[in-house]
Amino acid sequence: MLALAKLNAQEQIEPTDKISLSRAVEIAMLNNYDLKIATNELKKADNSNSIGNAGLLPSLTLNGGFDYGFNDTEMEFAGGDSEVIKIDNAESFTYSGNVRMDYTLFDGFGNVYTYKKLQGQNERQQTLFRQQTEQTIVEVAEKYYEVCRAQQNLNLAKKSMEISRERVQKAIHKKAYGQANQLDVLNAEVDMNSDSTIILQTEQAFLRSIKDLNVVLGVDVQTEYQVDDAINFRDDFTADAVISGAMLNNSGMIAQEQQEDISNLDLKITNAQKYPTLSAYGQYGYNRQNSDAGQVLYNQNLGTSAGLSLKFNVFNGRQQRTKEKNAMLDLNSQQERSLQLKSELERDATNAYTDYIYKRRIAELQETSVKQAQLNFEQTQEMYELGRVTSIEFRTAQQNLLDVAANFNDARFTAKVAEFYLMQLTGELIN
C-alpha cells in the first residue's frame, strides 16, 4: 500500500536529487495533470450536490417595472347622447414591484429522488477520483521502474566499458613486451568502441525515460535526476485473496454499482412525472398607475396574495410512457454491465495473479543466471590473463554477462509493475 502525503506546492526536483518511488508518487499527487482535471470534476459534483439544486428549497424572485405611455385618446361612453372626448398627448405612468416565493409541495417525490441522485453522483465522482488516483500511481510506477531499468542498464554498460578499457591497456602493455600482437590491440579497441556505442544508446534511453516520467509527475520535462532502484516484493498474495479483494474493493466495480443505483433513481424520477404537481406561492407587491385619460386617473395597490396551483398531465402523446420504458431499459443495461464487469474482473484478477507469479519466477531464474554468468566471466577473465582463452572467448563471456544482467533488470522491474497492477485490481493501492 502507498500512504499518500502532501508536498509543499513550491517543492521541485533538483538535478542532484535521488528520488524514491514514494516521493515520485507524492509529486504526482500534487502536479499530475489528469489528477488536476479529476479534482475539478470532483468539485463540480460536490457543488451540484445540494437540496436547492434538487428543487427542495423555495424560490424567491424580485420583480419591478415601469411603463410610460404618450398617446392621443378618443373616448365615448355608453348610454345616452354622450359626446366624444378627445385628449391629445395623454400621458400614463405605471409602477410595479413585487416579491414572490414559489415552492413545490408535491411532485411525486421527484425532487427527493433528484437529491438522492445528486448524492449518488457525488459519491460516484469520488470513486472515479480514487480510480484516477490509482491509475496515476500505476503509471508513475511504470515510468519510474522504466527509469530504474534504464539506469541499471547504463551502469552495466559503464562497467563493461571499464572492463574493455582495461583490456585495451593490458593489450598495449603485452604488445610492448612482445606477449601480444597488433591484432590483439585492434580487437580490444573495436570492442571498446562497441561498448562506447552501447553507453550512448543506453544513456539516450535513460534520458528519454526520465522525460516520460517527468510528464506524469507534472514537473519540468528537462529535469534530470537519479532514482532509487532498490525493490522489494510482497509475498502475501494468494489467488483467493486477490479475487475476493477485487470483487469487494475494485474502484471500477464500485463505480459501476453506483452507476446502477443512479439509473434506478433515474427510473424513479421518470415515474414521478406521472403524478400531479402541487405548488404554492406567496407574493407581496406594489402597483400604481397614473393616467391623463380614462375612467380611472389614479390607481394604487399594495398588499399580499397567496395561492395554490395543481398541474396534472392527462395526455402528452404517450411521451411519459416512452420515457418510462427507456429508463427501464437503461437500468437493465446497467445491470447487465455490472454482471459483465464482474466476470471481466474475476478474469483479470486471475490473470493478473498468474502473470505476477510467473514474472516473479522468471526474475528468480534470471537472478540465478546472473550469478552463473558472473562466475563464468570471472573464470574466463582469469584464464584470459593467463593466456589460456582467446580474446573472442573473453569478449563472449563479457557480452553474455551484460545481456543476462540486462535481462534480469527487465524481469524484476516488470514483475514489480505487475505487483502494482495487482494491488490496483484489489483496491490495495491507496492507504
PyMOL commands that set and color helices and strands:
alter all, ss='L'
color gray80, all
select helices_A, chain A and resi 21-31+33-48+110-176+182-217+239-249+251-272+319-385+391-425
alter helices_A, ss='H'
color red, helices_A
select strands_A, chain A and resi 18-19+59-75+85-106+226-227+277-291+298-311
alter strands_A, ss='S'
color yellow, strands_A
deselect
rebuild
show_as cartoon
